[in-house]
Amino acid sequence: MKEKLKIDIVSDVVCPWCTIGYKRLEKAIQELGVQDQVEIEWQPFELNPNMPAEGQNVDEHITKKYGSTPEQQKESKQHMTEAGEELGFTFDYFDDMRMVNTFEAHILLDYAKAFDKQTDLKMTLTKAFFSDRKDVSKRGILKEALETVGLNAEEGLAKLDNEEAQKEVRSKQNYWKSLGVNSVPTIVFNRKSAVTGAQPVDTFKQVLSELITE
């Protein structure tokens, strides 16, 4: 039995390019028909670890963090929306959209790993934030997401106040930062090679083909 290709995806729930990158990778895996030859694990990265509980208006946040003008932001949103459409994902940007804290979402993604539900939960949370206008820092929304993917919501939510679970996520974040991961998505193959950003489907196909035939 050949060992599966291990793919670590370092990303955040509220990162649009992480969603686009994953959907392109998923498409490449499907087009190559290698679903049973790869194993995906999601790794935590907070774009905004110091984001307060009330969040921050997305436009204000992007201006403050990256210095983008309203025109640049409009263009960027349009670009992301079109890229999403091509992949069957809806980006619904609206005026009062807020950037939120995602630490608790990452604790739940870590919890979901043992049940092989990480990707399901990740996409449920991403869709909640980008397509359904939901605040993924709110425990009610997190509970909904757990239930949607068939996980035990009570057990999952209990992890949020568990110091060990919090420490585990922080330690994973520090591990990837210590390896120099400072932008997401970073997609790591067999912990040896990596690509960053939402690469085209063909690039992913090429990388996968090379690594799987090795």
Phi, psi and chi 1 to 4 in degrees:
 res  aa     phi    psi   chi1   chi2   chi3   chi4
   1 MET       -  118.5  177.5   80.5  177.1      -
   2 LYS   -71.3  140.2 -157.6  170.6  150.2 -155.6
   3 GLU   -68.1  144.6  -94.0 -169.5   36.0      -
   4 LYS   -74.3  154.0  -71.4 -171.6  174.5 -173.6
   5 LEU   -78.2  120.3  172.8   65.8      -      -
   6 LYS   -87.5  125.1  174.3   75.0 -169.3  -69.0
   7 ILE  -118.7  114.8  -55.6  175.1      -      -
   8 ASP   -96.6  127.7  -71.7  -70.8      -      -
   9 ILE  -112.5  109.3  -54.2  178.3      -      -
  10 VAL   -87.9  118.3 -170.5      -      -      -
  11 SER  -161.3  172.4   82.8      -      -      -
  12 ASP  -120.8  152.5 -160.3   -4.7      -      -
  13 VAL   -65.1  -31.2  174.7      -      -      -
  14 VAL  -102.8   23.7  -65.5      -      -      -
  15 CYS  -102.4  111.0  157.6      -      -      -
  16 PRO   -62.3  -39.8   17.9  -27.7      -      -
  17 TRP   -70.3  -24.1  -71.4  109.4      -      -
  18 CYS   -66.4  -40.1  -65.9      -      -      -
  19 THR   -65.3  -47.2  -55.4      -      -      -
  20 ILE   -63.0  -43.4  -67.9  166.3      -      -
  21 GLY   -60.6  -45.0      -      -      -      -
  22 TYR   -65.5  -42.8  167.8   67.8      -      -
  23 LYS   -63.4  -34.1  -63.5  -63.7  -83.0  179.7
  24 ARG   -70.9  -40.4  -73.6  177.8  179.4  167.3
  25 LEU   -62.9  -43.9  172.8   67.5      -      -
  26 GLU   -59.0  -43.0 -179.8 -173.5   48.2      -
  27 LYS   -63.3  -41.5 -165.3  166.8 -172.3 -128.3
  28 ALA   -62.9  -41.9      -      -      -      -
  29 ILE   -63.2  -43.0  -70.2  168.0      -      -
  30 GLN   -67.4  -43.7  -74.4  168.3  -10.4      -
  31 GLU   -65.7  -30.3  -73.1 -177.1    5.9      -
  32 LEU   -84.9  -13.1  -69.9  172.0      -      -
  33 GLY    65.9   36.7      -      -      -      -
  34 VAL  -112.1   26.7  -66.2      -      -      -
  35 GLN   -52.0  -38.2  -68.0   91.1  -35.7      -
  36 ASP   -86.5    3.4   56.8  -14.2      -      -
  37 GLN  -109.0    1.5  -66.8  175.5   58.4      -
  38 VAL  -125.6  153.2  -61.3      -      -      -
  39 GLU  -132.3  122.7  177.9 -164.4  -24.4      -
  40 ILE  -104.8  134.7  -71.2  173.8      -      -
  41 GLU  -128.9  133.1 -173.6  175.3  -30.9      -
  42 TRP   -91.1  133.9  -66.7   88.0      -      -
  43 GLN  -116.2  143.5  -57.3  -67.3   -7.4      -
  44 PRO   -78.3  137.7   29.3  -32.6      -      -
  45 PHE  -148.4  126.4 -173.9   98.3      -      -
  46 GLU  -101.5  119.3  -75.1  177.0  -88.2      -
  47 LEU   -64.9  -33.4  -75.3  168.2      -      -
  48 ASN  -135.3   72.8  -45.7  -71.1      -      -
  49 PRO   -61.7  -22.9   14.3  -23.8      -      -
  50 ASN   -98.9   15.4  -55.5  -45.4      -      -
  51 MET   -64.2  124.1 -175.7   58.4   69.4      -
  52 PRO   -69.7  167.3   23.4  -29.9      -      -
  53 ALA   -57.2  -34.7      -      -      -      -
  54 GLU   -79.1   -7.4   69.3  -83.8    9.3      -
  55 GLY    72.7 -169.4      -      -      -      -
  56 GLN  -150.2  141.3 -176.4 -176.7   20.6      -
  57 ASN   -52.4  131.6  176.9  -80.5      -      -
  58 VAL   -57.0  -45.8  165.0      -      -      -
  59 ASP   -62.3  -46.0  -68.5  -15.2      -      -
  60 GLU   -60.1  -42.9  -81.1  172.0   28.8      -
  61 HIS   -61.7  -47.2  174.0   71.6      -      -
  62 ILE   -65.8  -39.4  -58.8  -69.7      -      -
  63 THR   -61.8  -46.7  -59.7      -      -      -
  64 LYS   -67.0  -41.6 -167.9  172.8  164.2 -172.3
  65 LYS   -78.8  -41.0 -169.4  169.8  177.7  178.4
  66 TYR  -115.8   -7.1  -55.7  106.8      -      -
  67 GLY    70.7   23.3      -      -      -      -
  68 SER   -74.3  143.4  -47.4      -      -      -
  69 THR   -81.4  161.8   65.1      -      -      -
  70 PRO   -54.9  -37.1  -26.7   33.4      -      -
  71 GLU   -65.0  -44.6  -77.9   68.1   34.3      -
  72 GLN   -62.9  -39.7  -74.0  169.2  -34.4      -
  73 GLN   -66.0  -40.6  -72.9 -159.5   45.7      -
  74 LYS   -62.0  -44.3 -165.9  176.8  168.8 -171.4
  75 GLU   -63.6  -43.8 -157.7  174.6  -56.7      -
  76 SER   -63.4  -43.3  170.2      -      -      -
  77 LYS   -63.4  -41.0  -75.4  176.6 -170.8  167.0
  78 GLN   -61.0  -43.9 -177.6   64.5   29.3      -
  79 HIS   -61.7  -45.3 -171.6   38.3      -      -
  80 MET   -67.2  -40.3  -72.8 -176.0  -82.9      -
  81 THR   -61.9  -43.4  -55.7      -      -      -
  82 GLU   -66.1  -42.3  -74.7  167.6    6.9      -
  83 ALA   -62.5  -39.4      -      -      -      -
  84 GLY   -63.7  -45.0      -      -      -      -
  85 GLU   -56.9  -42.4  -89.7  169.9   17.4      -
  86 GLU   -59.8  -26.3  -85.1  173.7   31.9      -
  87 LEU  -106.8    8.5  -61.5  155.4      -      -
  88 GLY    75.1   26.9      -      -      -      -
  89 PHE  -122.4  136.5 -172.9   87.5      -      -
  90 THR   -99.7  119.6  -56.4      -      -      -
  91 PHE   -98.6  115.3  -74.8  101.4      -      -
  92 ASP  -111.7   86.4  176.9   17.0      -      -
  93 TYR   -80.8  134.6  -74.6  102.1      -      -
  94 PHE  -137.5  162.0   57.2  102.7      -      -
  95 ASP   -56.5  -41.2  -69.5  -14.6      -      -
  96 ASP   -94.9   16.3  -60.7  -32.9      -      -
  97 MET   -61.0  137.1 -169.3  171.5 -171.8      -
  98 ARG  -120.3  138.9  -61.1 -175.4   81.9   69.5
  99 MET   -77.5  136.1 -166.0   48.0   86.4      -
 100 VAL  -127.1  169.3  -62.8      -      -      -
 101 ASN   -79.0  135.9 -169.2  -64.7      -      -
 102 THR  -117.4   11.7   55.3      -      -      -
 103 PHE   -58.5  -44.4 -175.8   65.3      -      -
 104 GLU   -68.6  -32.6  -66.7 -163.1  -25.0      -
 105 ALA   -61.6  -38.1      -      -      -      -
 106 HIS   -68.5  -34.5  -74.4  -62.1      -      -
 107 ILE   -62.3  -41.6  -67.0  176.5      -      -
 108 LEU   -69.3  -34.8  -65.9 -176.7      -      -
 109 LEU   -65.5  -35.2  -75.1  165.8      -      -
 110 ASP   -67.8  -40.1 -158.7   52.6      -      -
 111 TYR   -62.5  -40.2  163.6   72.8      -      -
 112 ALA   -67.4  -19.7      -      -      -      -
 113 LYS   -59.1  -42.2 -169.7  174.9   74.3  171.1
 114 ALA   -62.7  -21.5      -      -      -      -
 115 PHE  -105.1    8.0  -53.9   94.3      -      -
 116 ASP    60.3   37.3 -154.5   19.3      -      -
 117 LYS  -121.2   14.5  -65.3  -89.9 -171.7 -178.7
 118 GLN   -59.2  -50.8  -99.6 -163.2  -37.7      -
 119 THR   -64.0  -40.9  -62.3      -      -      -
 120 ASP   -58.6  -46.5  -70.1   -9.9      -      -
 121 LEU   -68.8  -41.7 -175.5   60.1      -      -
 122 LYS   -57.0  -47.8  172.0   78.5  179.7 -173.6
 123 MET   -71.6  -30.5  -65.2  -40.4  -68.3      -
 124 THR   -65.9  -43.2  -60.4      -      -      -
 125 LEU   -68.6  -41.7  -70.9  167.3      -      -
 126 THR   -64.0  -42.0  -63.5      -      -      -
 127 LYS   -65.7  -40.6  179.6 -179.3  176.4  -67.6
 128 ALA   -57.6  -43.8      -      -      -      -
 129 PHE   -74.5  -50.4 -178.2   72.2      -      -
 130 PHE   -86.8  -30.6  -76.1  114.2      -      -
 131 SER  -103.8  -31.7  -46.4      -      -      -
 132 ASP  -109.7    8.1  -54.4  -26.9      -      -
 133 ARG    57.5   39.4  -58.3 -169.9  175.0 -165.3
 134 LYS  -108.2  148.4  -71.3  178.1  178.1  174.6
 135 ASP   -89.3  104.5  179.0  -14.7      -      -
 136 VAL   -79.5   10.8  -67.9      -      -      -
 137 SER   -96.7  -10.4   67.4      -      -      -
 138 LYS   -84.4  133.9  -63.0  -90.3 -173.0  -71.8
 139 ARG   -65.5  -29.9  -69.4 -164.4  175.2 -176.6
 140 GLY   -62.5  -40.1      -      -      -      -
 141 ILE   -70.9  -39.4  -58.7  -61.4      -      -
 142 LEU   -63.8  -38.5  -66.3  173.0      -      -
 143 LYS   -63.1  -45.2 -179.0  179.5 -177.4 -137.7
 144 GLU   -56.5  -44.2 -111.1  174.4   51.5      -
 145 ALA   -64.0  -42.7      -      -      -      -
 146 LEU   -60.5  -44.1  -72.6  167.7      -      -
 147 GLU   -65.9  -38.6  -71.7  169.1  -12.3      -
 148 THR   -57.8  -38.9  -60.8      -      -      -
 149 VAL   -93.7    5.4  -58.2      -      -      -
 150 GLY    81.5   26.3      -      -      -      -
 151 LEU   -98.3  160.0  -74.6  167.6      -      -
 152 ASN   -74.2  105.3 -178.5  -34.8      -      -
 153 ALA   -64.0  -39.7      -      -      -      -
 154 GLU   -64.1  -45.8 -156.6  175.3  -45.4      -
 155 GLU   -65.4  -42.3 -170.5  178.8   72.9      -
 156 GLY   -62.9  -48.9      -      -      -      -
 157 LEU   -64.6  -30.2  -67.6  175.8      -      -
 158 ALA   -63.2  -27.1      -      -      -      -
 159 LYS   -65.5  -25.7  -69.2  -83.3  179.6 -160.5
 160 LEU   -64.6  -29.1  -58.9  180.0      -      -
 161 ASP  -102.0    7.9  -61.3  -51.0      -      -
 162 ASN   -89.4  119.5  176.9  -53.1      -      -
 163 GLU   -61.6  -37.2  -83.4 -175.5   31.4      -
 164 GLU   -62.0  -44.4  -82.8  -50.7  -57.5      -
 165 ALA   -63.6  -40.0      -      -      -      -
 166 GLN   -64.6  -44.1  -66.3  170.5   -0.6      -
 167 LYS   -62.3  -40.2  -98.8 -157.3  -55.8 -143.1
 168 GLU   -58.4  -46.0  178.4   67.5   15.1      -
 169 VAL   -67.4  -42.9  169.4      -      -      -
 170 ARG   -61.8  -39.8  -66.2 -151.7 -167.5  -77.8
 171 SER   -67.3  -37.6  128.3      -      -      -
 172 LYS   -66.2  -40.6  -75.6 -176.8  176.9  175.9
 173 GLN   -60.4  -44.5  -73.5 -179.9  -39.4      -
 174 ASN   -65.9  -35.5  -68.2  -25.3      -      -
 175 TYR   -59.6  -50.7  169.7   76.6      -      -
 176 TRP   -68.5  -35.4  -68.4  102.7      -      -
 177 LYS   -64.2  -40.0  -83.2 -164.8 -176.5  137.0
 178 SER   -63.9  -22.9   75.7      -      -      -
 179 LEU   -86.9    0.7  -68.0 -179.4      -      -
 180 GLY    95.4   10.8      -      -      -      -
 181 VAL   -77.9  112.4  173.4      -      -      -
 182 ASN  -129.8    5.3   53.5   21.6      -      -
 183 SER  -142.4  149.9   70.5      -      -      -
 184 VAL  -127.8  153.1  -72.6      -      -      -
 185 PRO   -76.2  142.9   31.1  -36.3      -      -
 186 THR  -115.7  121.9  -65.2      -      -      -
 187 ILE  -111.8  116.9  -61.8  168.5      -      -
 188 VAL  -109.8  130.5 -176.1      -      -      -
 189 PHE  -106.0  120.5  -59.8   94.0      -      -
 190 ASN    50.5   28.4  -80.2  -18.5      -      -
 191 ARG    55.8   24.3  -57.9 -104.5  164.4  139.8
 192 LYS  -118.4  -46.9  -74.3 -179.7 -170.7  156.6
 193 SER  -126.5  158.7   56.6      -      -      -
 194 ALA  -145.6  153.5      -      -      -      -
 195 VAL  -124.4  148.1  -61.6      -      -      -
 196 THR  -115.5  152.9   54.8      -      -      -
 197 GLY    83.5  170.5      -      -      -      -
 198 ALA   -84.0   82.8      -      -      -      -
 199 GLN   -67.8  157.3  -61.9  -68.5  -28.4      -
 200 PRO   -63.6  156.0  -16.4   27.4      -      -
 201 VAL   -53.8  -43.5  174.9      -      -      -
 202 ASP   -62.8  -34.9  -74.9  -13.7      -      -
 203 THR   -64.4  -45.4  -57.3      -      -      -
 204 PHE   -62.0  -39.0  -78.0  128.3      -      -
 205 LYS   -62.5  -41.9  -79.2  168.5   87.7  165.2
 206 GLN   -63.4  -47.6 -169.0 -176.6  -17.6      -
 207 VAL   -61.7  -46.9  171.8      -      -      -
 208 LEU   -61.2  -46.4  -70.3  164.9      -      -
 209 SER   -57.9  -46.2  -60.6      -      -      -
 210 GLU   -62.6  -46.3  -77.7  169.6   14.1      -
 211 LEU   -71.7  -34.3  -68.2  169.6      -      -
 212 ILE   -74.9  -31.8  -75.9  170.0      -      -
 213 THR   -82.1  -14.0   52.1      -      -      -
 214 GLU   -58.3      -  -95.2  178.3   18.5      -
